Amino acid sequence: MAGERRHRVVIVGSGFGGLFAAKALRRAPVDITLVARTTHHLFQPLLYQVATGILSPGEVAPATREILRRQRNVEVLLGDVTDVDVEGRTLTAEAPGTTFTVGYDSLVVAAGATQSYFGNDGFAAHAPGMKSIDDALELRGRIFGAFEMAELETDPVAAERWMTFVVVGAGATGVEMAGQIAELAHRTLPGEFRRIDPRTARILLLDAADAVLGTFGDELSTKALRRLHQLGVEVELGMKVVGVDETGIELVDRYDKPHRVECMTKMWAAGVSGAPLGARLARAAGVETDRAGRVVVEPDCTLAGHPEIFVVGDLMSLDRLPGVAQVAIQSAKHAAGQITRRLRGEPTGQPFRYRDKGSMATISRFSAVASVGKLRLSGFLGWLLWLAVHLLYLVGFKNRVTAVLHWFVSFIGRGRSERTVTLQQVLARTALIERDVSEPERVLRARGGR
């Protein structure tokens, strides 16, 4: 019938889940509104390369509007969703200076996950996570800034503190981050300073678990550990973080013996939790969340009693699926398929079946580990597979070309083309340090001592 309103689909989030849900509905007779907190789609697995100066933010975070510009049934709105009215089928979002409401017939929530500090959110100021472009740029400023500050120090103890880097969490992100900092110290920066030798930097990788890359299996875990040691990374397992301050980190080992590491630069890669929207949605719909704050969903990714609401990707709790890009992509496509079937009058409720396409992590240039089905690769072959897969999932031909150029500069040569640290970052870090330093120590600093 002419003028009949089309089915309204609202998608929350512009990560892999949100983007692939929208694309999967490109030929469906629906009107889509995508609401996201940022204006970009983030390729999160490569954030550590932004933090260590290999890639630019634009290469891992293309504009959502640009990606979807040719899909005429999508509108993109900037907003942070603050409330969902599951009975009225509307959601409310906030943007700078305004609040708006959007109605839906079907809702796909792909709000993702945030960094978890396991109840110690105060650690975040001193040990940023790696979940956003802001996090990556903050860490880039801290990493490169640490070497600059060490160059200025006249006190060897203070210089050593600046030259000590601690990464908390020995999963893929932590391993990749530690490996790249080691390459910075040993390949990129030597010869650029006159008072310090970057090769003397101390890089520590800490985890309460008993293995690095534990989900990859014993064989690849052992090979990754060996390669980290070859890079000069100190790996300390069975160590639990109990305190973080500006100048160091407090630990206890498996025997509850306390330890302290003096360091100025800390990075947190030790856990995730569902986005805060998950808890609000669960309360509104009368469903539960798991211990990590993810929303418990039905086998078809819908909420119990609300077949029009899908939760996909990192925010859904289903069969202990991992928080990886493939889960987000496949669950988003499944949700889109269920919406399309419903519009056709076909049966819905088919359970989501995840097809594990493997896991991989790069440790250093020309060295990675990959677990794909029964296949286990490491070293150069693992790195080639990692390179091909990450190129495949980078959005846009332009981004793929520029990423390859930057990888060539960094992996074949020694340079890092994205080392800019802004004055705003320097001033913010200085203010944080000064806030945490006691008055007596400020006096000592002014006098040139400690």
C-alpha positions as CSV (number, residue, x, y, z in Angstrom):
1,M,0.0,0.0,0.0
2,A,1.3,3.4,-0.9
3,G,2.5,5.4,2.0
4,E,2.7,2.4,4.4
5,R,5.4,2.9,7.0
6,R,8.3,0.5,6.6
7,H,9.7,-1.7,9.4
8,R,12.0,0.4,11.6
9,V,15.2,-1.1,12.8
10,V,17.4,0.7,15.3
11,I,21.0,-0.5,15.7
12,V,23.0,0.7,18.7
13,G,26.8,0.8,18.2
14,S,29.1,1.2,15.2
15,G,31.6,-1.6,15.9
16,F,31.7,-4.9,14.1
17,G,28.2,-5.9,15.4
18,G,26.5,-2.7,14.5
19,L,28.2,-2.2,11.1
20,F,27.6,-5.8,9.9
21,A,24.0,-5.8,11.1
22,A,23.4,-2.6,9.0
23,K,25.1,-4.0,5.9
24,A,23.2,-7.3,6.2
25,L,20.0,-5.4,6.0
26,R,20.9,-3.3,3.0
27,R,18.4,-5.1,0.7
28,A,15.7,-5.6,3.3
29,P,12.5,-3.5,3.2
30,V,13.4,-1.6,6.4
31,D,14.5,1.8,7.5
32,I,17.6,1.7,9.7
33,T,18.7,4.2,12.3
34,L,22.2,3.5,13.6
35,V,22.9,5.3,16.9
36,A,26.5,5.3,18.2
37,R,28.6,7.2,20.7
38,T,31.4,7.9,18.1
39,T,31.4,8.9,14.5
40,H,33.6,6.1,13.5
41,H,33.8,2.3,13.1
42,L,36.7,1.0,15.2
43,F,38.9,-1.9,14.2
44,Q,39.9,-2.6,17.7
45,P,42.4,-5.4,17.2
46,L,44.8,-2.9,15.7
47,L,44.5,-0.2,18.4
48,Y,47.9,-1.2,19.9
49,Q,49.5,-0.2,16.6
50,V,48.0,3.3,17.0
51,A,49.4,3.4,20.5
52,T,52.9,2.4,19.4
53,G,53.1,4.7,16.4
54,I,52.7,2.3,13.5
55,L,49.2,3.3,12.2
56,S,47.2,6.5,12.3
57,P,43.7,6.7,14.0
58,G,42.0,7.1,10.6
59,E,43.3,3.8,9.3
60,V,41.7,1.8,12.1
61,A,38.7,4.1,12.6
62,P,37.1,5.2,9.3
63,A,34.0,7.4,9.5
64,T,30.8,5.4,9.8
65,R,28.9,7.8,7.5
66,E,31.6,7.2,4.8
67,I,31.3,3.5,5.1
68,L,27.5,3.5,4.8
69,R,27.1,6.5,2.4
70,R,25.8,4.3,-0.5
71,Q,23.3,2.4,1.7
72,R,20.2,4.5,1.2
73,N,18.1,2.8,3.9
74,V,20.4,3.9,6.8
75,E,20.6,7.1,8.7
76,V,23.5,7.6,11.2
77,L,23.0,9.5,14.4
78,L,25.6,10.5,17.0
79,G,24.4,9.8,20.5
80,D,24.9,7.9,23.7
81,V,21.9,5.7,24.5
82,T,20.8,6.3,28.1
83,D,17.5,4.5,28.3
84,V,15.4,1.9,26.5
85,D,11.6,1.7,26.9
86,V,11.0,-1.9,26.0
87,E,7.2,-1.6,26.3
88,G,6.9,1.6,24.2
89,R,9.7,0.4,21.9
90,T,11.7,3.6,22.0
91,L,15.2,4.5,23.1
92,T,16.6,7.8,24.4
93,A,20.0,9.1,23.5
94,E,22.1,12.0,24.5
95,A,24.5,14.1,22.3
96,P,26.3,17.3,23.2
97,G,23.6,19.8,23.9
98,T,20.6,17.7,23.0
99,T,18.6,14.6,23.8
100,F,16.5,12.7,21.3
101,T,14.2,9.7,21.1
102,V,14.0,7.1,18.4
103,G,11.2,4.5,17.9
104,Y,11.8,1.0,16.7
105,D,10.1,-2.2,15.6
106,S,13.3,-4.2,15.9
107,L,16.3,-3.3,18.0
108,V,19.8,-4.6,17.6
109,V,22.1,-3.7,20.5
110,A,25.8,-4.0,19.7
111,A,27.2,-1.6,22.3
112,G,30.3,-3.6,22.9
113,A,32.4,-3.9,26.0
114,T,34.6,-1.6,28.2
115,Q,37.8,-2.2,30.1
116,S,37.3,-4.0,33.4
117,Y,39.4,-3.2,36.4
118,F,37.7,-5.8,38.5
119,G,36.1,-3.3,40.9
120,N,39.2,-1.1,41.1
121,D,38.1,1.7,38.7
122,G,40.6,4.1,40.3
123,F,43.4,2.2,38.5
124,A,42.2,3.7,35.2
125,A,43.8,7.1,35.7
126,H,47.3,5.6,36.0
127,A,46.9,2.5,33.8
128,P,44.7,3.3,30.8
129,G,43.0,0.4,28.9
130,M,42.8,-0.1,25.2
131,K,39.2,0.1,24.1
132,S,39.0,3.4,22.1
133,I,40.9,5.8,19.9
134,D,41.2,8.1,23.0
135,D,42.8,5.3,24.9
136,A,45.3,4.5,22.2
137,L,46.3,8.2,21.7
138,E,46.6,8.6,25.5
139,L,48.9,5.6,25.6
140,R,50.9,6.8,22.7
141,G,51.6,10.0,24.5
142,R,52.6,8.2,27.6
143,I,54.9,5.7,25.9
144,F,56.8,8.2,23.7
145,G,56.7,10.8,26.4
146,A,58.3,8.4,28.9
147,F,61.5,8.3,26.8
148,E,61.5,12.1,26.5
149,M,61.2,12.5,30.3
150,A,63.9,10.0,30.9
151,E,66.2,12.0,28.6
152,L,65.6,15.1,30.8
153,E,66.3,13.4,34.2
154,T,69.5,13.8,36.0
155,D,68.7,11.3,38.7
156,P,69.4,7.7,37.4
157,V,66.7,6.3,39.7
158,A,64.1,8.6,38.3
159,A,65.2,7.9,34.7
160,E,64.9,4.2,35.3
161,R,61.4,4.7,36.6
162,W,60.5,6.5,33.3
163,M,62.2,3.7,31.3
164,T,60.1,0.9,33.0
165,F,56.9,-0.1,31.2
166,V,54.3,-2.4,32.7
167,V,51.6,-4.2,30.7
168,V,48.9,-5.9,32.8
169,G,47.3,-8.8,31.1
170,A,48.9,-11.6,29.0
171,G,46.1,-12.1,26.5
172,A,46.4,-11.1,22.9
173,T,46.3,-7.3,23.5
174,G,48.9,-7.4,26.3
175,V,51.3,-9.7,24.4
176,E,51.0,-7.5,21.3
177,M,51.5,-4.3,23.3
178,A,54.5,-5.6,25.2
179,G,56.1,-6.9,22.0
180,Q,55.7,-3.5,20.2
181,I,57.1,-1.5,23.1
182,A,60.2,-3.9,23.1
183,E,60.6,-3.3,19.3
184,L,60.3,0.5,19.9
185,A,63.1,0.3,22.5
186,H,65.4,-2.0,20.6
187,R,64.8,-1.1,16.9
188,T,63.2,2.3,16.4
189,L,64.5,4.6,19.1
190,P,68.2,3.7,19.5
191,G,70.5,6.5,18.3
192,E,67.9,9.2,18.7
193,F,68.7,10.1,22.3
194,R,72.0,11.4,23.7
195,R,71.6,10.8,27.5
196,I,69.7,7.6,27.6
197,D,69.9,4.3,25.7
198,P,66.4,3.1,24.9
199,R,67.6,-0.4,24.7
200,T,68.0,-0.4,28.5
201,A,64.2,0.0,28.9
202,R,62.5,-2.6,31.1
203,I,59.3,-4.0,29.7
204,L,57.2,-6.2,32.1
205,L,54.2,-8.3,31.2
206,L,52.1,-9.3,34.2
207,D,49.2,-11.6,34.7
208,A,47.5,-13.5,37.5
209,A,47.1,-16.5,35.2
210,D,49.7,-19.2,34.7
211,A,50.3,-18.8,31.0
212,V,50.5,-16.2,28.2
213,L,47.8,-16.5,25.5
214,G,46.2,-19.2,27.6
215,T,43.4,-19.7,25.2
216,F,45.8,-20.6,22.3
217,G,46.9,-23.9,23.9
218,D,50.2,-25.0,25.5
219,E,52.2,-25.3,22.3
220,L,51.6,-21.7,21.0
221,S,51.7,-20.3,24.5
222,T,55.1,-21.7,25.0
223,K,56.3,-20.4,21.7
224,A,54.9,-16.9,22.4
225,L,56.6,-16.9,25.8
226,R,59.9,-17.8,24.2
227,R,59.7,-15.1,21.6
228,L,58.8,-12.5,24.3
229,H,61.9,-13.4,26.2
230,Q,64.0,-13.1,23.0
231,L,62.6,-9.6,22.7
232,G,63.7,-8.7,26.2
233,V,60.2,-8.7,27.7
234,E,60.1,-9.9,31.4
235,V,57.0,-12.1,31.9
236,E,55.8,-12.4,35.4
237,L,52.8,-14.8,35.8
238,G,50.8,-15.6,38.9
239,M,51.0,-11.9,39.9
240,K,47.8,-10.1,41.0
241,V,47.6,-6.3,40.9
242,V,46.4,-4.8,44.1
243,G,47.4,-1.2,43.7
244,V,48.3,1.3,41.1
245,D,49.6,4.8,41.6
246,E,51.5,7.4,39.5
247,T,54.9,6.1,40.3
248,G,54.4,2.3,40.5
249,I,52.3,-0.7,40.8
250,E,51.6,-3.0,43.8
251,L,51.4,-6.8,43.3
252,V,51.0,-10.0,45.3
253,D,52.2,-13.3,44.0
254,R,50.5,-16.7,44.3
255,Y,51.9,-17.0,47.8
256,D,50.4,-13.5,48.8
257,K,53.9,-12.1,49.0
258,P,53.8,-8.3,48.2
259,H,55.9,-6.8,45.4
260,R,56.2,-3.3,44.0
261,V,57.5,-2.2,40.6
262,E,58.5,1.4,40.2
263,C,57.3,2.6,36.9
264,M,55.7,5.7,35.3
265,T,54.0,4.0,32.4
266,K,51.3,1.3,32.9
267,M,48.9,-0.2,30.5
268,W,45.8,-2.3,31.4
269,A,44.8,-5.2,29.2
270,A,43.4,-7.6,31.8
271,G,39.7,-7.9,31.4
272,V,36.5,-6.6,29.8
273,S,33.0,-5.9,31.0
274,G,29.8,-5.2,29.1
275,A,29.0,-1.6,28.3
276,P,26.8,0.1,30.9
277,L,23.9,0.1,28.5
278,G,23.7,-3.7,29.0
279,A,22.7,-3.4,32.6
280,R,20.1,-0.7,31.9
281,L,18.6,-2.8,29.1
282,A,18.6,-5.9,31.3
283,R,16.7,-4.1,34.1
284,A,14.2,-2.7,31.6
285,A,13.5,-6.1,30.0
286,G,13.6,-8.1,33.2
287,V,16.5,-10.3,32.2
288,E,19.9,-11.0,33.8
289,T,23.4,-10.1,33.2
290,D,26.4,-12.3,33.9
291,R,29.4,-11.5,36.1
292,A,31.0,-9.5,33.4
293,G,28.0,-7.3,32.9
294,R,26.9,-8.9,29.6
295,V,23.2,-9.5,28.9
296,V,22.0,-13.1,29.0
297,V,20.2,-13.8,25.7
298,E,18.1,-16.6,24.3
299,P,19.8,-19.0,21.8
300,D,18.7,-16.8,18.9
301,C,20.3,-13.7,20.5
302,T,17.0,-12.2,21.6
303,L,15.9,-11.2,25.0
304,A,13.5,-13.5,26.9
305,G,10.0,-12.2,26.3
306,H,11.1,-9.6,23.8
307,P,11.8,-11.3,20.4
308,E,12.1,-7.9,18.8
309,I,15.3,-7.1,20.8
310,F,18.6,-8.6,19.8
311,V,21.8,-8.3,21.7
312,V,25.0,-9.2,19.7
313,G,28.7,-9.2,20.0
314,D,30.7,-8.4,23.1
315,L,27.5,-7.4,25.0
316,M,25.7,-10.7,24.8
317,S,26.2,-13.6,27.2
318,L,25.7,-16.9,25.3
319,D,27.5,-20.2,25.6
320,R,30.7,-18.6,26.9
321,L,31.5,-17.2,23.5
322,P,34.7,-15.1,23.4
323,G,34.7,-11.4,22.9
324,V,36.2,-11.4,19.4
325,A,35.3,-9.7,16.2
326,Q,34.0,-12.9,14.5
327,V,31.4,-13.4,17.3
328,A,30.2,-9.8,16.7
329,I,30.1,-10.2,12.9
330,Q,28.3,-13.6,12.9
331,S,25.8,-12.8,15.6
332,A,25.0,-9.5,13.9
333,K,24.3,-11.3,10.6
334,H,22.2,-13.8,12.4
335,A,20.1,-11.0,14.0
336,A,19.7,-9.4,10.6
337,G,18.6,-12.7,9.1
338,Q,16.0,-13.2,11.8
339,I,14.5,-9.8,11.1
340,T,14.4,-10.5,7.4
341,R,12.7,-13.8,8.0
342,R,10.1,-12.3,10.2
343,L,9.2,-9.7,7.6
344,R,8.8,-12.4,5.1
345,G,6.4,-14.3,7.4
346,E,8.9,-17.2,7.8
347,P,9.6,-19.0,11.0
348,T,12.1,-17.4,13.3
349,G,13.9,-18.3,16.5
350,Q,16.7,-20.3,14.9
351,P,19.6,-20.6,17.4
352,F,22.8,-18.8,16.6
353,R,25.6,-21.1,15.6
354,Y,29.1,-19.7,16.0
355,R,31.7,-20.8,13.5
356,D,35.1,-20.4,15.1
357,K,37.5,-19.1,12.5
358,G,40.5,-19.2,14.8
359,S,42.6,-16.8,16.9
360,M,45.8,-15.0,16.3
361,A,48.2,-12.6,17.9
362,T,51.3,-10.9,16.6
363,I,54.3,-10.8,19.0
364,S,56.8,-8.8,16.9
365,R,57.6,-8.1,13.3
366,F,57.6,-11.3,11.3
367,S,56.4,-13.3,14.3
368,A,52.9,-14.2,15.3
369,V,50.9,-17.2,16.6
370,A,47.7,-18.4,15.0
371,S,45.2,-21.1,16.0
372,V,42.8,-22.0,13.2
373,G,40.9,-25.2,13.7
374,K,43.5,-27.9,14.0
375,L,46.1,-25.8,12.4
376,R,48.7,-24.2,14.6
377,L,51.1,-21.7,13.1
378,S,53.9,-19.6,14.7
379,G,56.8,-17.4,13.6
380,F,56.8,-16.0,10.1
381,L,54.0,-18.2,8.7
382,G,51.8,-17.2,11.6
383,W,52.7,-13.6,10.9
384,L,51.8,-13.9,7.2
385,L,48.3,-15.3,8.1
386,W,47.8,-12.5,10.6
387,L,48.7,-9.9,8.0
388,A,46.3,-11.3,5.4
389,V,43.4,-11.6,7.9
390,H,43.8,-8.1,9.3
391,L,44.1,-6.6,5.8
392,L,40.9,-8.4,4.9
393,Y,38.9,-6.9,7.7
394,L,40.2,-3.4,7.5
395,V,37.3,-1.4,6.0
396,G,38.0,0.5,2.7
397,F,40.6,0.1,0.0
398,K,42.3,3.4,0.9
399,N,42.8,2.2,4.5
400,R,44.3,-1.1,3.3
401,V,46.8,0.6,1.0
402,T,48.0,3.1,3.7
403,A,48.2,0.4,6.3
404,V,50.4,-1.7,4.1
405,L,52.7,1.3,3.5
406,H,53.0,2.0,7.2
407,W,53.6,-1.7,7.9
408,F,56.4,-1.6,5.3
409,V,58.0,1.4,7.0
410,S,57.8,-0.2,10.4
411,F,58.5,-3.9,9.7
412,I,61.0,-3.7,6.9
413,G,62.6,-0.5,8.1
414,R,62.9,0.9,11.6
415,G,60.7,4.0,11.6
416,R,57.3,4.7,13.0
417,S,55.4,7.3,11.1
418,E,52.8,8.1,13.7
419,R,54.7,9.4,16.7
420,T,53.1,12.7,17.3
421,V,52.3,13.6,20.9
422,T,50.2,16.7,21.5
423,L,50.9,19.5,23.9
424,Q,47.4,18.8,25.4
425,Q,48.6,15.2,26.3
426,V,51.8,16.5,27.8
427,L,50.0,19.1,30.0
428,A,47.3,16.6,31.1
429,R,50.0,14.0,32.1
430,T,51.9,16.7,34.0
431,A,48.8,17.8,35.9
432,L,48.1,14.2,36.8
433,I,51.6,13.7,38.1
434,E,51.6,16.9,40.1
435,R,48.3,16.0,41.7
436,D,49.7,12.8,43.0
437,V,53.1,14.0,44.2
438,S,53.4,15.0,47.8
439,E,54.5,18.6,48.8
440,P,57.8,17.4,50.3
441,E,58.7,15.6,47.0
442,R,57.8,18.7,45.0
443,V,60.4,20.6,47.1
444,L,63.0,17.9,46.5
445,R,62.3,18.1,42.8
446,A,62.6,21.9,42.8
447,R,66.0,21.5,44.4
448,G,67.1,18.9,41.8
449,G,67.0,15.9,44.2
450,R,64.7,13.1,45.3
